[in-house]
Amino acid sequence: MPELKCTVQTCVHNQQYLCDLDKIQVGGDNAKNPQETCCDSFQERKEGGYSNSMSMSAGQASDRSSVDCKATKCMYNENCSCHAGKISVEGGNATEAGGTECATFQCHCG
């Protein structure tokens, strides 16, 4: 289970750079660089949604999360599971999943 750091502060699951989901999904079936990946688990935090997210969240925020990864060309992907020691999900002020990325992605192209 990778150590997960998330800088997507606009996501309802982000609590001080940690994720409250036990498992996230990274998209990017044909990705060849980090910009072609995304966190498919992203859900935009709406105005006032932060306090509400605590009661509806999937769990306690943690720096560990399972990663179901569809970016099959990534060197850390083994049978759609991430085996990197640490991953970083980035996206600043994203308003949709497409505005996020797995910055740890490294193409195993060839």
N, C-alpha and C positions, 0 to 999 in steps of 0.2 A: 504494500500500500504506500504510494508516494507521499512525500511531504508536499502539501499544497499551499501555495501562497497566491492569493487573488487580489489584484489591484482594481477590480471592477466595482467601484463604490456604488454604482447605480443598480447593482443586482440585489434583490431582496434577500438572497442567501448569504451575502457578504456581511460579516460582523467583524470589524476591525482587521481586515485582510485575511480572515479565516472564513471557511465555508461551513454552513450548517447542514449540508447534505452528506450522507454517508458515502454516496456514490454520485459522481458527475459523468456526463457524457460529452466527449469531445468529438466534434464533427470534422469532416474534411476527407471524404473518400479518396479524392484524387489529389490531395494537397502535396505540393512540392516545396513549400516554404511556410513559415508560421502564419503569414497573413492569409493563407488559404484554409486555415483551421478556424474553429470557433468552439465556444462552450455552448453546446446545445441545451444545457441545463439553466442557462441564463433566464431570469425573469426580472423585468424592470421594476424597480422600487418606485412606486407612485408617491405623490405628495402625501406625507403623513403615514406612509406604509411601513416605516421602520419599526414603530412600536407595535403595529399589528403583526409584523412578520414573526415576532417572538412567539406568539400563540399559535401561528399556523406553520411554523417551521418544521422541518423534518427531524431536527435533533439539535444537539448542542454543537456550537461552532467548534471546529477542531482544525489542527494543521495537518491532519491525515484524512485521506479520502480515497476510495477505490475509483479508478478511472476506466470507464468503458470507452475505448478509443476507436473511432472509425477511420482515423488517419493511418491507413494500413501501410503507407510508405515511410512511416517514421521508424527510425532505428530502435526506439523504445517500445514499439508495439509488438506484442506477442499474442496472437490469437485474439485480437481486439481488446487486450488488456495492457495498461501502461506499466512498464517495469523500470521507469526512471526513478532514481532516488528522490529527486525533488522536481516538481513542475511549477511553472508560473503561468497563471492565466492573467492576461492583461486586456485592457480595453477602456481604461479611464472613465469617460462619460457615455458609455454605450447605451443605446436605447433599444437594441435588439441583439440577438445572438451573433449576427453577422458582424457586429462591431467589436467582438471579442476575439481573442486568439490564444492558442497555447504557445507561449514564447519559447518553450523548451523543445518544440518540434525540431527534429533534425532529419532531413530526408535521407533515406537509405535507397537512393535511386541508382539504377544501374543495370 
